[in-house]
Amino acid sequence: MTEIFLEGGRALIGAELVETSLLVSGADIVEIDGSRGRSRLAIDARNLLVLPGIVDLHGDAFERQMMPRAGVDFPIDVALADSDRQAISNGITTVFHATTCSWEPGLRSADNARGLMEAIERQRPQFAADTRFHLRHETYNLDAEAEISQWLAEGRVDLFAFNDHMDGTVADMAKPRKRNRMVERTGLSSEDFDRLVGLVVARAGDVPASVARLAATARATGVRMLSHDDATPAMRQEFRELGALIAEFPINEETARAAASHGDAIVYGAPNVVRGGSHTGWTKASDMIAKGLCSVLASDYYYPAQLLAAFRLAADGVLPLTEAWDLVSAGPARATGLTDRGVLAEGRRADILLVDDSVALRPRLIAVISGGKLVHLTDATRLLAAVATPREAVAAA
């Protein structure tokens, strides 16, 4: 069984940063403030922050590895392997790949979602990050309902979100630049895209019943649900009554307050914090955080954002780092029901980051331990000399 000893460091224990050492054995943290003992692998963590690994419940940056340019595809296994390296190198030790299952052909089609799910299942043992499947169901994709129900029943979906981008799609059809981007993504001709949108919109009356049936299946199988871009308190209430207790990117303060008043988890995008606002012009995440209306920050479309956002919140005086870190680690772990991670404590999963915070707003990741394995190291001088094995032990072996 592999043991890793982290010597010194300012570790986030509970709600405080404490100078201490950690011992990892197997996949877990087994001792805090202990001694190295006979651990062969030891890392000097002095003058570094020792933080729980980041949990990303919504990240879709892997799409750029799959299609770096419109119409340019790369194999799913290659894209996922590269995405795993990117996630780990940005401190994300638990990643939910947010996979859109839409009525569109191409990158966000049901066929592509199926391929991603199957590839994640095949490659999961090879990934450094604990990699999970977050299915983003476009509610107008009625033809996929039966297959999605089967995936839910088989336990192949780790998070299940209800998305409805149809109004936005119809509105963007009148905007040449956005329209061209949508058409390119699908691989259809402009005329065929128009025809498809018309057919999908015509079935709007069947959507609510489909959503209710899928929600019932998710509840029965214990899959946690999210609703995406809730626009009103009434919309949030409707999804809450269906069992979707995670509000993902509510678009205004009124809706976020309605979610918070019922104890719903509230997700905003970490890029919103790093950039100082939403790229869509909607809610400013740092304002919502200051008002206590956000419990989770997700990478959304940019893997480096969670690490950077926590330090940005601290630097801007919105939250102390100890509380800001909760938004990217313990908060998403709670929302997704992962009770074994998100904090540094004995008996918990050993997902640990060593971070150099000497440059303001630019935290530098030195090492990442994921599930008890050292999977990323940028400074080999931090490795401490191996402990010599006693001669009598060698002779006995």
C-alpha positions as a LaTeX table, in Angstrom:
\begin{tabular}{lrrr}
\hline
Residue & $x$ (\AA) & $y$ (\AA) & $z$ (\AA) \\
\hline
Met1 & 0.00 & 0.00 & 0.00 \\
Thr2 & 1.44 & 3.36 & $-1.05$ \\
Glu3 & 2.05 & 5.92 & 1.67 \\
Ile4 & 2.64 & 9.62 & 1.07 \\
Phe5 & 3.73 & 12.01 & 3.81 \\
Leu6 & 3.16 & 15.75 & 3.40 \\
Glu7 & 5.55 & 17.54 & 5.72 \\
Gly8 & 4.46 & 20.93 & 7.02 \\
Gly9 & 2.25 & 23.30 & 5.09 \\
Arg10 & $-0.76$ & 25.46 & 5.90 \\
Ala11 & $-3.53$ & 22.89 & 5.66 \\
Leu12 & $-7.23$ & 23.72 & 5.49 \\
Ile13 & $-8.50$ & 21.77 & 8.50 \\
Gly14 & $-12.13$ & 22.52 & 9.23 \\
Ala15 & $-12.54$ & 26.27 & 8.74 \\
Glu16 & $-8.94$ & 27.21 & 9.52 \\
Leu17 & $-5.49$ & 27.09 & 7.95 \\
Val18 & $-3.28$ & 25.09 & 10.32 \\
Glu19 & 0.45 & 24.36 & 10.18 \\
Thr20 & 0.50 & 20.57 & 10.19 \\
Ser21 & 1.53 & 17.40 & 8.35 \\
Leu22 & $-0.64$ & 14.77 & 6.67 \\
Leu23 & $-0.14$ & 11.05 & 6.12 \\
Val24 & $-1.84$ & 9.34 & 3.20 \\
Ser25 & $-2.15$ & 5.57 & 2.97 \\
Gly26 & $-3.93$ & 3.84 & 0.13 \\
Ala27 & $-6.72$ & 6.12 & $-1.08$ \\
Asp28 & $-7.32$ & 7.91 & 2.23 \\
Ile29 & $-5.93$ & 10.44 & 4.65 \\
Val30 & $-5.04$ & 8.33 & 7.70 \\
Glu31 & $-3.36$ & 10.80 & 10.04 \\
Ile32 & $-3.17$ & 14.55 & 10.61 \\
Asp33 & $-0.29$ & 16.07 & 12.56 \\
Gly34 & 1.57 & 12.79 & 12.67 \\
Ser35 & 5.15 & 11.81 & 11.91 \\
Arg36 & 6.64 & 10.46 & 8.71 \\
Gly37 & 7.44 & 7.04 & 10.07 \\
Arg38 & 8.65 & 4.71 & 7.31 \\
Ser39 & 6.83 & 6.44 & 4.42 \\
Arg40 & 9.01 & 6.09 & 1.33 \\
Leu41 & 7.42 & 9.04 & $-0.52$ \\
Ala42 & 7.45 & 12.37 & 1.26 \\
Ile43 & 6.87 & 15.89 & $-0.02$ \\
Asp44 & 8.03 & 19.12 & 1.57 \\
Ala45 & 4.88 & 21.25 & 1.86 \\
Arg46 & 6.42 & 24.00 & 3.96 \\
Asn47 & 5.38 & 27.51 & 2.85 \\
Leu48 & 2.63 & 25.99 & 0.72 \\
Leu49 & $-1.12$ & 25.78 & 1.12 \\
Val50 & $-2.48$ & 22.25 & 1.52 \\
Leu51 & $-6.06$ & 22.22 & 0.23 \\
Pro52 & $-8.75$ & 19.64 & $-0.55$ \\
Gly53 & $-9.00$ & 18.73 & $-4.23$ \\
Ile54 & $-11.43$ & 20.66 & $-6.41$ \\
Val55 & $-14.78$ & 19.06 & $-7.27$ \\
Asp56 & $-16.18$ & 20.26 & $-10.61$ \\
Leu57 & $-19.83$ & 19.32 & $-11.04$ \\
His58 & $-20.21$ & 21.09 & $-14.38$ \\
Gly59 & $-17.35$ & 21.30 & $-16.86$ \\
Asp60 & $-17.74$ & 21.15 & $-20.62$ \\
Ala61 & $-14.33$ & 22.42 & $-21.71$ \\
Phe62 & $-13.66$ & 18.90 & $-23.01$ \\
Glu63 & $-15.72$ & 19.89 & $-26.06$ \\
Arg64 & $-12.76$ & 21.97 & $-27.25$ \\
Gln65 & $-10.58$ & 18.87 & $-27.25$ \\
Met66 & $-13.24$ & 17.03 & $-29.26$ \\
Met67 & $-13.81$ & 19.84 & $-31.76$ \\
Pro68 & $-11.09$ & 22.51 & $-31.50$ \\
Arg69 & $-12.46$ & 24.15 & $-34.64$ \\
Ala70 & $-15.89$ & 23.95 & $-36.24$ \\
Gly71 & $-16.00$ & 20.79 & $-38.34$ \\
Val72 & $-12.64$ & 19.50 & $-37.04$ \\
Asp73 & $-13.17$ & 16.37 & $-34.94$ \\
Phe74 & $-10.76$ & 14.36 & $-32.83$ \\
Pro75 & $-11.36$ & 10.88 & $-31.36$ \\
Ile76 & $-13.26$ & 10.88 & $-28.08$ \\
Asp77 & $-10.64$ & 8.81 & $-26.25$ \\
Val78 & $-7.88$ & 11.27 & $-27.20$ \\
Ala79 & $-10.03$ & 14.24 & $-26.20$ \\
Leu80 & $-10.93$ & 12.73 & $-22.83$ \\
Ala81 & $-7.32$ & 11.81 & $-22.03$ \\
Asp82 & $-6.24$ & 15.37 & $-22.77$ \\
Ser83 & $-9.13$ & 16.77 & $-20.72$ \\
Asp84 & $-8.11$ & 14.60 & $-17.77$ \\
Arg85 & $-4.60$ & 16.05 & $-17.89$ \\
Gln86 & $-6.00$ & 19.58 & $-18.06$ \\
Ala87 & $-8.37$ & 18.99 & $-15.15$ \\
Ile88 & $-5.65$ & 17.53 & $-12.91$ \\
Ser89 & $-3.15$ & 20.25 & $-13.79$ \\
Asn90 & $-5.72$ & 22.78 & $-12.58$ \\
Gly91 & $-6.40$ & 20.99 & $-9.30$ \\
Ile92 & $-9.66$ & 19.27 & $-10.29$ \\
Thr93 & $-9.59$ & 15.81 & $-8.71$ \\
Thr94 & $-13.29$ & 15.03 & $-9.23$ \\
Val95 & $-14.74$ & 16.02 & $-12.59$ \\
Phe96 & $-18.27$ & 15.66 & $-13.91$ \\
His97 & $-18.12$ & 15.96 & $-17.69$ \\
Ala98 & $-21.22$ & 18.01 & $-18.52$ \\
Thr99 & $-22.39$ & 16.34 & $-21.72$ \\
Thr100 & $-25.19$ & 17.88 & $-23.74$ \\
Cys101 & $-27.75$ & 15.49 & $-25.24$ \\
Ser102 & $-29.64$ & 17.64 & $-27.71$ \\
Trp103 & $-31.97$ & 17.41 & $-30.68$ \\
Glu104 & $-29.04$ & 18.81 & $-32.71$ \\
Pro105 & $-26.89$ & 16.44 & $-34.74$ \\
Gly106 & $-23.12$ & 16.68 & $-34.37$ \\
Leu107 & $-21.14$ & 17.67 & $-31.28$ \\
Arg108 & $-24.16$ & 17.83 & $-28.93$ \\
Ser109 & $-26.22$ & 15.01 & $-30.36$ \\
Ala110 & $-27.62$ & 12.00 & $-28.54$ \\
Asp111 & $-25.19$ & 9.81 & $-30.50$ \\
Asn112 & $-22.26$ & 11.87 & $-29.25$ \\
Ala113 & $-23.56$ & 11.80 & $-25.66$ \\
Arg114 & $-23.80$ & 8.02 & $-25.85$ \\
Gly115 & $-20.27$ & 7.82 & $-27.21$ \\
Leu116 & $-18.94$ & 10.04 & $-24.44$ \\
Met117 & $-20.68$ & 8.03 & $-21.73$ \\
Glu118 & $-19.29$ & 4.78 & $-23.09$ \\
Ala119 & $-15.80$ & 6.23 & $-23.48$ \\
Ile120 & $-15.81$ & 7.54 & $-19.90$ \\
Glu121 & $-16.83$ & 4.08 & $-18.69$ \\
Arg122 & $-14.01$ & 2.43 & $-20.67$ \\
Gln123 & $-11.31$ & 4.92 & $-19.77$ \\
Arg124 & $-12.24$ & 5.64 & $-16.16$ \\
Pro125 & $-9.50$ & 3.36 & $-14.73$ \\
Gln126 & $-6.89$ & 5.28 & $-16.73$ \\
Phe127 & $-7.90$ & 8.77 & $-15.60$ \\
Ala128 & $-6.05$ & 10.59 & $-12.83$ \\
Ala129 & $-9.21$ & 12.49 & $-11.84$ \\
Asp130 & $-12.30$ & 10.70 & $-10.53$ \\
Thr131 & $-14.33$ & 11.13 & $-13.72$ \\
Arg132 & $-18.12$ & 11.09 & $-13.80$ \\
Phe133 & $-20.94$ & 11.63 & $-16.30$ \\
His134 & $-23.19$ & 14.68 & $-16.01$ \\
Leu135 & $-25.97$ & 14.39 & $-18.60$ \\
Arg136 & $-27.40$ & 17.71 & $-19.76$ \\
His137 & $-30.71$ & 16.80 & $-21.33$ \\
Glu138 & $-32.18$ & 19.33 & $-23.74$ \\
Thr139 & $-35.85$ & 18.95 & $-22.87$ \\
Tyr140 & $-36.98$ & 19.30 & $-26.49$ \\
Asn141 & $-34.98$ & 16.19 & $-27.38$ \\
Leu142 & $-38.08$ & 14.05 & $-27.01$ \\
Asp143 & $-36.80$ & 11.22 & $-29.16$ \\
Ala144 & $-34.05$ & 10.48 & $-26.62$ \\
Glu145 & $-36.38$ & 10.03 & $-23.64$ \\
Ala146 & $-36.56$ & 6.23 & $-23.72$ \\
Glu147 & $-32.82$ & 5.78 & $-24.03$ \\
Ile148 & $-32.08$ & 8.31 & $-21.27$ \\
Ser149 & $-34.55$ & 6.55 & $-18.99$ \\
Gln150 & $-32.64$ & 3.35 & $-19.57$ \\
Trp151 & $-29.30$ & 5.03 & $-18.78$ \\
Leu152 & $-30.75$ & 6.39 & $-15.53$ \\
Ala153 & $-32.16$ & 3.01 & $-14.56$ \\
Glu154 & $-28.82$ & 1.33 & $-15.27$ \\
Gly155 & $-26.93$ & 3.75 & $-13.02$ \\
Arg156 & $-24.84$ & 5.16 & $-15.84$ \\
Val157 & $-25.69$ & 8.83 & $-15.16$ \\
Asp158 & $-24.06$ & 10.54 & $-12.16$ \\
Leu159 & $-25.83$ & 13.91 & $-12.46$ \\
Phe160 & $-28.88$ & 14.75 & $-14.57$ \\
Ala161 & $-29.71$ & 18.29 & $-15.68$ \\
Phe162 & $-32.74$ & 19.70 & $-17.45$ \\
Asn163 & $-31.77$ & 22.29 & $-20.08$ \\
Asp164 & $-34.05$ & 24.32 & $-22.32$ \\
His165 & $-32.18$ & 26.50 & $-24.79$ \\
Met166 & $-34.93$ & 26.54 & $-27.40$ \\
Asp167 & $-35.97$ & 30.17 & $-26.91$ \\
Gly168 & $-32.35$ & 31.22 & $-27.20$ \\
Thr169 & $-31.88$ & 29.09 & $-30.30$ \\
Val170 & $-34.87$ & 30.67 & $-32.02$ \\
Ala171 & $-33.71$ & 34.16 & $-31.03$ \\
Asp172 & $-30.15$ & 33.51 & $-32.24$ \\
Met173 & $-31.40$ & 32.45 & $-35.65$ \\
Ala174 & $-31.93$ & 36.15 & $-36.39$ \\
Lys175 & $-28.30$ & 36.94 & $-35.48$ \\
Pro176 & $-26.00$ & 35.95 & $-38.37$ \\
Arg177 & $-22.85$ & 35.32 & $-36.32$ \\
Lys178 & $-24.54$ & 33.14 & $-33.70$ \\
Arg179 & $-26.65$ & 31.42 & $-36.30$ \\
Asn180 & $-23.59$ & 30.48 & $-38.35$ \\
Arg181 & $-21.89$ & 29.06 & $-35.27$ \\
Met182 & $-24.92$ & 26.88 & $-34.47$ \\
Val183 & $-25.20$ & 25.65 & $-38.04$ \\
Glu184 & $-21.47$ & 24.83 & $-38.23$ \\
Arg185 & $-21.69$ & 22.86 & $-34.98$ \\
Thr186 & $-24.45$ & 20.64 & $-36.38$ \\
Gly187 & $-22.89$ & 20.04 & $-39.78$ \\
Leu188 & $-26.23$ & 20.73 & $-41.48$ \\
Ser189 & $-26.96$ & 23.07 & $-44.35$ \\
Ser190 & $-28.65$ & 26.33 & $-43.39$ \\
Glu191 & $-31.93$ & 25.17 & $-44.91$ \\
Asp192 & $-31.87$ & 21.81 & $-43.15$ \\
Phe193 & $-31.12$ & 23.51 & $-39.84$ \\
Asp194 & $-34.14$ & 25.79 & $-40.23$ \\
Arg195 & $-36.33$ & 22.82 & $-41.08$ \\
Leu196 & $-35.11$ & 20.84 & $-38.06$ \\
Val197 & $-35.72$ & 23.73 & $-35.65$ \\
Gly198 & $-39.25$ & 24.09 & $-37.00$ \\
Leu199 & $-39.99$ & 20.40 & $-36.40$ \\
Val200 & $-38.59$ & 20.49 & $-32.87$ \\
Val201 & $-40.48$ & 23.64 & $-31.86$ \\
Ala202 & $-43.73$ & 22.13 & $-33.15$ \\
Arg203 & $-43.54$ & 19.46 & $-30.41$ \\
Ala204 & $-43.35$ & 21.94 & $-27.52$ \\
Gly205 & $-46.61$ & 20.67 & $-26.05$ \\
Asp206 & $-45.07$ & 17.26 & $-25.36$ \\
Val207 & $-42.12$ & 18.58 & $-23.36$ \\
Pro208 & $-43.61$ & 19.00 & $-19.84$ \\
Ala209 & $-44.86$ & 15.42 & $-19.65$ \\
Ser210 & $-41.52$ & 14.10 & $-20.87$ \\
Val211 & $-39.68$ & 16.11 & $-18.22$ \\
Ala212 & $-41.99$ & 14.75 & $-15.51$ \\
Arg213 & $-41.43$ & 11.15 & $-16.60$ \\
Leu214 & $-37.64$ & 11.52 & $-16.67$ \\
Ala215 & $-37.62$ & 13.24 & $-13.29$ \\
Ala216 & $-39.64$ & 10.37 & $-11.82$ \\
Thr217 & $-37.09$ & 7.88 & $-13.16$ \\
Ala218 & $-34.19$ & 9.91 & $-11.74$ \\
Arg219 & $-35.87$ & 10.10 & $-8.33$ \\
Ala220 & $-36.53$ & 6.37 & $-8.33$ \\
Thr221 & $-32.90$ & 5.61 & $-9.13$ \\
Gly222 & $-31.41$ & 8.18 & $-6.74$ \\
Val223 & $-29.76$ & 10.34 & $-9.41$ \\
Arg224 & $-29.37$ & 13.95 & $-8.33$ \\
Met225 & $-30.95$ & 16.51 & $-10.64$ \\
Leu226 & $-30.24$ & 20.08 & $-11.67$ \\
Ser227 & $-32.28$ & 22.69 & $-13.52$ \\
His228 & $-30.35$ & 24.99 & $-15.80$ \\
Asp229 & $-30.80$ & 28.76 & $-16.24$ \\
Asp230 & $-33.90$ & 29.08 & $-14.06$ \\
Ala231 & $-35.47$ & 32.42 & $-15.01$ \\
Thr232 & $-38.13$ & 32.88 & $-12.31$ \\
Pro233 & $-38.90$ & 31.67 & $-8.79$ \\
Ala234 & $-41.88$ & 29.80 & $-10.26$ \\
Met235 & $-39.61$ & 27.89 & $-12.63$ \\
Arg236 & $-37.29$ & 27.00 & $-9.74$ \\
Gln237 & $-40.28$ & 25.80 & $-7.72$ \\
Glu238 & $-41.51$ & 23.61 & $-10.56$ \\
Phe239 & $-38.18$ & 21.85 & $-10.83$ \\
Arg240 & $-37.81$ & 21.58 & $-7.06$ \\
Glu241 & $-41.17$ & 19.80 & $-6.93$ \\
Leu242 & $-39.81$ & 17.37 & $-9.51$ \\
Gly243 & $-36.85$ & 16.66 & $-7.24$ \\
Ala244 & $-34.23$ & 18.88 & $-8.93$ \\
Leu245 & $-32.64$ & 20.40 & $-5.82$ \\
Ile246 & $-29.66$ & 22.03 & $-7.56$ \\
Ala247 & $-30.23$ & 25.39 & $-9.27$ \\
Glu248 & $-27.61$ & 25.76 & $-11.98$ \\
Phe249 & $-26.92$ & 29.35 & $-13.10$ \\
Pro250 & $-30.18$ & 31.07 & $-12.02$ \\
Ile251 & $-30.29$ & 34.15 & $-14.22$ \\
Asn252 & $-31.39$ & 36.76 & $-11.67$ \\
Glu253 & $-31.19$ & 37.51 & $-7.96$ \\
Glu254 & $-34.90$ & 36.95 & $-7.37$ \\
Thr255 & $-34.65$ & 33.36 & $-8.56$ \\
Ala256 & $-31.43$ & 32.75 & $-6.62$ \\
Arg257 & $-33.11$ & 34.03 & $-3.45$ \\
Ala258 & $-36.04$ & 31.70 & $-4.01$ \\
Ala259 & $-33.60$ & 28.80 & $-4.35$ \\
Ala260 & $-31.69$ & 29.79 & $-1.23$ \\
Ser261 & $-34.86$ & 30.15 & 0.84 \\
His262 & $-35.58$ & 26.44 & 0.28 \\
Gly263 & $-32.01$ & 25.28 & 0.87 \\
Asp264 & $-31.33$ & 24.42 & $-2.77$ \\
Ala265 & $-27.71$ & 24.22 & $-3.90$ \\
Ile266 & $-26.95$ & 27.19 & $-6.17$ \\
Val267 & $-24.29$ & 26.90 & $-8.88$ \\
Tyr268 & $-22.54$ & 29.71 & $-10.71$ \\
Gly269 & $-19.62$ & 29.65 & $-13.11$ \\
Ala270 & $-16.12$ & 30.28 & $-11.80$ \\
Pro271 & $-15.15$ & 32.06 & $-15.07$ \\
Asn272 & $-17.79$ & 34.65 & $-14.14$ \\
Val273 & $-15.80$ & 35.43 & $-10.96$ \\
Val274 & $-12.40$ & 35.46 & $-12.68$ \\
Arg275 & $-13.58$ & 37.72 & $-15.51$ \\
Gly276 & $-15.60$ & 40.00 & $-13.23$ \\
Gly277 & $-18.96$ & 39.19 & $-14.78$ \\
Ser278 & $-21.01$ & 36.89 & $-16.99$ \\
His279 & $-20.12$ & 36.58 & $-20.65$ \\
Thr280 & $-23.89$ & 36.60 & $-21.33$ \\
Gly281 & $-24.50$ & 39.79 & $-19.36$ \\
Trp282 & $-26.56$ & 37.98 & $-16.72$ \\
Thr283 & $-25.95$ & 37.69 & $-12.98$ \\
Lys284 & $-22.54$ & 38.68 & $-11.59$ \\
Ala285 & $-21.41$ & 35.69 & $-9.55$ \\
Ser286 & $-19.28$ & 37.61 & $-7.06$ \\
Asp287 & $-22.33$ & 39.73 & $-6.14$ \\
Met288 & $-24.37$ & 36.59 & $-5.55$ \\
Ile289 & $-21.59$ & 35.11 & $-3.44$ \\
Ala290 & $-21.35$ & 38.26 & $-1.32$ \\
Lys291 & $-25.09$ & 38.00 & $-0.67$ \\
Gly292 & $-24.88$ & 34.34 & 0.30 \\
Leu293 & $-26.68$ & 33.22 & $-2.86$ \\
Cys294 & $-24.11$ & 30.78 & $-4.22$ \\
Ser295 & $-22.94$ & 27.48 & $-2.74$ \\
Val296 & $-20.98$ & 26.05 & $-5.70$ \\
Leu297 & $-18.61$ & 27.40 & $-8.34$ \\
Ala298 & $-18.12$ & 25.19 & $-11.41$ \\
Ser299 & $-15.43$ & 25.38 & $-14.08$ \\
Asp300 & $-18.18$ & 25.71 & $-16.70$ \\
Tyr301 & $-16.16$ & 26.18 & $-19.92$ \\
Tyr302 & $-12.66$ & 26.86 & $-18.49$ \\
Tyr303 & $-10.80$ & 24.38 & $-16.28$ \\
Pro304 & $-8.39$ & 26.89 & $-14.63$ \\
Ala305 & $-11.26$ & 29.05 & $-13.38$ \\
Gln306 & $-12.12$ & 27.35 & $-10.07$ \\
Leu307 & $-8.62$ & 27.62 & $-8.62$ \\
Leu308 & $-8.30$ & 31.23 & $-9.78$ \\
Ala309 & $-11.79$ & 32.21 & $-8.63$ \\
Ala310 & $-11.25$ & 31.18 & $-5.01$ \\
Phe311 & $-8.14$ & 33.35 & $-4.77$ \\
Arg312 & $-9.85$ & 36.21 & $-6.62$ \\
Leu313 & $-12.71$ & 36.19 & $-4.08$ \\
Ala314 & $-10.20$ & 36.32 & $-1.24$ \\
Ala315 & $-8.13$ & 39.10 & $-2.83$ \\
Asp316 & $-11.25$ & 41.18 & $-3.51$ \\
Gly317 & $-12.42$ & 40.79 & 0.08 \\
Val318 & $-15.61$ & 38.98 & $-0.90$ \\
Leu319 & $-14.79$ & 35.93 & 1.24 \\
Pro320 & $-11.76$ & 34.70 & 3.17 \\
Leu321 & $-9.94$ & 31.97 & 1.28 \\
Thr322 & $-11.13$ & 29.30 & 3.72 \\
Glu323 & $-14.75$ & 30.10 & 2.80 \\
Ala324 & $-14.06$ & 30.70 & $-0.87$ \\
Trp325 & $-12.46$ & 27.26 & $-1.11$ \\
Asp326 & $-15.69$ & 25.70 & 0.15 \\
Leu327 & $-17.34$ & 26.84 & $-3.11$ \\
Val328 & $-14.99$ & 24.73 & $-5.23$ \\
Ser329 & $-14.48$ & 21.70 & $-3.00$ \\
Ala330 & $-16.75$ & 20.91 & $-0.04$ \\
Gly331 & $-19.74$ & 22.75 & $-1.56$ \\
Pro332 & $-19.91$ & 20.78 & $-4.81$ \\
Ala333 & $-19.11$ & 17.57 & $-2.90$ \\
Arg334 & $-22.16$ & 18.17 & $-0.69$ \\
Ala335 & $-24.38$ & 19.05 & $-3.64$ \\
Thr336 & $-23.49$ & 15.85 & $-5.46$ \\
Gly337 & $-23.69$ & 13.60 & $-2.40$ \\
Leu338 & $-19.96$ & 12.78 & $-2.32$ \\
Thr339 & $-19.50$ & 12.65 & 1.44 \\
Asp340 & $-16.01$ & 11.13 & 1.27 \\
Arg341 & $-14.25$ & 14.22 & $-0.10$ \\
Gly342 & $-14.08$ & 18.02 & $-0.11$ \\
Val343 & $-12.34$ & 18.32 & 3.27 \\
Leu344 & $-9.01$ & 17.28 & 4.78 \\
Ala345 & $-9.86$ & 14.86 & 7.58 \\
Glu346 & $-8.82$ & 11.42 & 8.72 \\
Gly347 & $-10.76$ & 8.72 & 6.88 \\
Arg348 & $-11.61$ & 10.94 & 3.94 \\
Arg349 & $-10.48$ & 10.38 & 0.37 \\
Ala350 & $-6.97$ & 11.71 & $-0.21$ \\
Asp351 & $-7.61$ & 14.37 & $-2.85$ \\
Ile352 & $-5.04$ & 17.01 & $-1.93$ \\
Leu353 & $-3.48$ & 20.05 & $-3.59$ \\
Leu354 & $-0.22$ & 21.79 & $-2.72$ \\
Val355 & $-0.43$ & 25.42 & $-3.81$ \\
Asp356 & 2.14 & 28.20 & $-3.86$ \\
Asp357 & 0.19 & 31.41 & $-3.11$ \\
Ser358 & 3.17 & 33.76 & $-3.00$ \\
Val359 & 1.99 & 35.74 & $-6.07$ \\
Ala360 & $-1.34$ & 37.47 & $-5.55$ \\
Leu361 & $-4.17$ & 36.24 & $-7.81$ \\
Arg362 & $-1.87$ & 33.72 & $-9.48$ \\
Pro363 & $-1.83$ & 30.55 & $-7.36$ \\
Arg364 & 0.68 & 28.02 & $-8.65$ \\
Leu365 & $-0.14$ & 24.35 & $-8.33$ \\
Ile366 & 2.89 & 22.41 & $-7.08$ \\
Ala367 & 1.44 & 18.93 & $-6.57$ \\
Val368 & $-1.83$ & 17.03 & $-6.88$ \\
Ile369 & $-2.73$ & 13.84 & $-5.03$ \\
Ser370 & $-5.87$ & 12.15 & $-6.36$ \\
Gly371 & $-7.30$ & 9.14 & $-4.58$ \\
Gly372 & $-4.04$ & 8.70 & $-2.71$ \\
Lys373 & $-1.83$ & 8.79 & $-5.83$ \\
Leu374 & 0.65 & 11.52 & $-6.68$ \\
Val375 & $-0.53$ & 12.41 & $-10.19$ \\
His376 & 0.97 & 15.87 & $-10.77$ \\
Leu377 & 4.22 & 17.47 & $-9.60$ \\
Thr378 & 5.78 & 20.66 & $-10.95$ \\
Asp379 & 8.70 & 21.00 & $-8.52$ \\
Ala380 & 10.77 & 17.86 & $-7.98$ \\
Thr381 & 12.93 & 19.63 & $-5.37$ \\
Arg382 & 9.95 & 19.25 & $-3.03$ \\
Leu383 & 10.51 & 15.48 & $-2.90$ \\
Leu384 & 12.26 & 14.46 & 0.29 \\
Ala385 & 14.92 & 11.76 & 0.46 \\
Ala386 & 13.62 & 8.22 & 0.93 \\
Val387 & 13.77 & 6.70 & 4.39 \\
Ala388 & 16.35 & 3.91 & 4.52 \\
Thr389 & 14.95 & 0.43 & 5.12 \\
Pro390 & 16.53 & $-1.24$ & 8.19 \\
Arg391 & 19.04 & $-3.97$ & 7.27 \\
Glu392 & 17.21 & $-6.59$ & 9.31 \\
Ala393 & 14.04 & $-5.90$ & 7.28 \\
Val394 & 15.97 & $-6.30$ & 4.04 \\
Ala395 & 17.50 & $-9.57$ & 5.25 \\
Ala396 & 14.11 & $-10.88$ & 6.34 \\
Ala397 & 12.66 & $-10.09$ & 2.93 \\
\hline
\end{tabular}
